[in-house]
Amino acid sequence: MMTYDRNRNAITTGSRVMVSGTGQTGVITAIHSEGLSAEQVRRAKTVEVEGCEGKFEPVELIRLGLH
């Protein structure tokens, strides 16, 4: 599944990102989008980031470079 970060950059599993609130960085390990529309995915806590506890909203993330 592809969605967009807070700056409308495309992010997918494997994208390196930073959590805007904490500055933690990691790689997206999963995006849980089953049964959700694209807008719902972007506004719900659906993204798991390696090395960060919990799930995040894509709008909380900032993509770091390309993968």
C-alpha positions as CSV (number, residue, x, y, z in Angstrom):
1,M,0.0,0.0,0.0
2,M,1.2,3.5,-0.8
3,T,0.1,6.6,1.2
4,Y,1.5,10.1,1.7
5,D,3.5,11.8,4.4
6,R,2.8,15.2,5.9
7,N,4.5,16.9,2.9
8,R,2.5,14.7,0.4
9,N,5.5,12.6,-0.5
10,A,4.7,9.0,-1.4
11,I,5.6,6.5,1.3
12,T,5.5,2.7,1.2
13,T,6.8,-0.3,3.2
14,G,10.6,0.2,3.2
15,S,10.6,4.0,3.1
16,R,12.9,5.7,5.6
17,V,10.9,8.2,7.7
18,M,11.2,10.5,10.6
19,V,8.4,10.9,13.2
20,S,7.7,14.7,13.2
21,G,6.8,14.9,16.9
22,T,9.8,13.1,18.3
23,G,12.5,13.2,15.7
24,Q,12.9,9.4,15.8
25,T,13.8,7.8,12.5
26,G,13.2,4.3,11.1
27,V,12.0,2.3,8.2
28,I,8.3,1.6,7.6
29,T,7.7,-2.1,8.3
30,A,3.9,-2.2,7.6
31,I,1.0,-0.1,6.6
32,H,-2.4,-1.5,7.8
33,S,-4.9,-0.4,5.2
34,E,-7.4,-3.2,4.9
35,G,-10.9,-2.0,4.5
36,L,-9.9,1.7,4.6
37,S,-10.2,4.4,2.0
38,A,-7.0,6.3,1.0
39,E,-8.1,9.3,3.1
40,Q,-8.8,7.1,6.2
41,V,-5.4,5.4,5.8
42,R,-3.7,8.9,5.8
43,R,-5.6,10.1,8.9
44,A,-5.5,6.9,11.1
45,K,-2.7,5.2,13.1
46,T,-1.9,2.7,10.4
47,V,1.9,2.8,10.0
48,E,4.5,0.7,11.9
49,V,8.0,2.1,11.9
50,E,11.0,-0.1,12.8
51,G,12.6,1.0,16.1
52,C,9.5,3.1,17.2
53,E,6.8,1.8,19.5
54,G,3.2,1.9,18.4
55,K,1.6,3.0,15.2
56,F,1.6,6.4,13.5
57,E,-0.6,8.4,11.2
58,P,1.1,9.0,7.8
59,V,0.6,12.7,8.3
60,E,2.9,12.4,11.4
61,L,5.8,11.2,9.2
62,I,8.3,12.9,7.0
63,R,10.0,10.8,4.3
64,L,13.8,10.9,4.3
65,G,15.2,10.5,0.8
66,L,14.1,7.8,-1.6
67,H,14.4,4.0,-1.2
